[in-house]
Amino acid sequence: MRAALLLLMALQTVAPQRTGHLFPPENLGLLESPDRAAWQKPDQIMDALGIADGSKVADIGPGAGWFTIQLARRVGPNGVIYAEDIQRQMLEAIRRRVSREGLQNVQTVMGTAAEPNLPKGALDAILMVDVYGELEQPVTFLRNLALALKPNGRIGIVNYKPGQGGPGPSSNANEGIRVDSTVVEADAPAAGLRVVARENLPFQYLLVLGK
């Protein structure tokens, strides 16, 4: 998930990929990093997904809402951000933050491990940042995300590069967070998706998927 989260998880028990391990809501304060914008490159990510004024976008597993706020400001009052999570406490935290920021264009959505419960055929883009390794049913989840896209919509998947340094966990700890891009690329066709773009970030990669 977020930089400080990864530092915390690096100290915890080693977990295999796709365990469905979820970040505890009581540690949400760890998800913010004062230098995050410098290495996360939010504008580069949003540009790659074609997110603009008026876009309808889903933020999957938004944590404390750092990227949710970036997205909400980018799409403006004519756009909509769906902050989707499977933990009610996370969504409550998002609602509090959105209220503090005075934003009116964010809706929270309670999903499940397999079903994000997003509006069908309505979204211009969907973003998942450091979430893929938490998915219990990645292909099913991707397939259901695809159903929420408009015909030319895009899914952006951001993960830490295996073995790389930076704010993420060490290469031998919590490998589920450092999901190799080849894993996502192998799952995509089974979900009816294809890779349309790849971009490198300082410590992460971005895969852009389309139908």
SULNORWO-V526446 format. One record per helix or strand of 2 or more residues. SS is the DSSP state (~ for helix, > for strand). FROM is the first residue (numbers start at 0). LEN is the number of residues. If there is no record, write none. Layout:
SS/FROM/LEN + SS/FROM/LEN
//
This chain:
~/2/7 + ~/24/7 + ~/35/5 + ~/41/7 + >/55/5 + ~/65/10 + >/79/6 + ~/87/14 + >/105/5 + >/122/7 + ~/131/3 + ~/137/10 + >/148/12 + ~/180/10 + >/193/7 + >/203/7
//
